[in-house]
Amino acid sequence: MILRIVGSSPSMPRPGGACSCYLVLSREAAVLLDVGSGAFAKLQLALEYPRLDAIVISHMHADHFFDLVPFRYALKYGPLLRNEPLPLWLPPGGRAALDALRRAVAVDAPQAFFDSVYAVSEYQPSQTLRVRDLRLTFSRTRHYVEAYAVRAESDGASITYSADTAPCDGVVDLAAGTSLFLCEAALGLGTEEGIRGHSSAQEAGAMAERAGALRLVLTHYGAADEPGALVEAAKSYFGGSVAVASDGDQLSVFGSSLGSEN
């Protein structure tokens, strides 16, 4: 499997960066996990977008799904077209949020604004979603709105994407033994008071250690966070390899070992 980091910023993008967007490639499938603000421009550097087999959205916050709009225009009018609508899997209740976005960005647009290019469905988190040779499973995260972590598996390799979450037993269980744990660190080295919805680098490391992940990649971090400091903070809790995601990174993922290409 290959993981391409398309966008790795939080809701306020780092300079020149894009919000959450991750391309998972297996032998047969190409699946996009989230498509946040600014991601579609960078996706075009990774592959010819009509090749995608599906888009899966973790939750309906702007920095995880707003670039469905420019993607829609590309699929409708761009030079690279598909023969059939692109499967778009939303979390439970996501269709209502997508309709609200349609009304906001295209006041006079009919329902078909999105449906003309996407085959829109809501996934059932308790059920496995199969896209060619990829097996996708879900677990609810600890966030301000309903959100789901995603585990993608193929040929004995796995990538688990935390989505947005504070420390969460369900996410740890989903990531058990995973080849690569892609975990948010939106709090950087900081803390969060009151209602929780994000993790620090230390907390990401602790979740990776509990899960027995082979490798941890920190993502969803802000411009003020120094990558080296994030890595060291995570390593204080996690004994495996730690890296920080950067837009454009490409990681090769195997069942028992890992490599990287840049």
Sequence and secondary structure as in RCSB ss.txt:
>XXXX:A:sequence
MILRIVGSSPSMPRPGGACSCYLVLSREAAVLLDVGSGAFAKLQLALEYPRLDAIVISHMHADHFFDLVPFRYAL
KYGPLLRNEPLPLWLPPGGRAALDALRRAVAVDAPQAFFDSVYAVSEYQPSQTLRVRDLRLTFSRTRHYVEAYAV
RAESDGASITYSADTAPCDGVVDLAAGTSLFLCEAALGLGTEEGIRGHSSAQEAGAMAERAGALRLVLTHYGAAD
EPGALVEAAKSYFGGSVAVASDGDQLSVFGSSLGSEN
>XXXX:A:secstr
 EEEEEE B SS  TT  BSEEEEE SS EEEE   TTHHHHHTTTS GGG  EEE S   HHHHTTHHHHHHHH
HHSSS  SS EEEEE TTHHHHHHHHHHHH TT  THHHHTTEEEEE  TTS EEETTEEEEEEE  SSS  EEE
EEEETTEEEEE  S SS HHHHHHTTT SEEEEE TTTT    SS     HHHHHHHHHHHT SEEEEES  TTS
 HHHHHHHHHTT  SEEEE  TT EEEE SS EEEE 
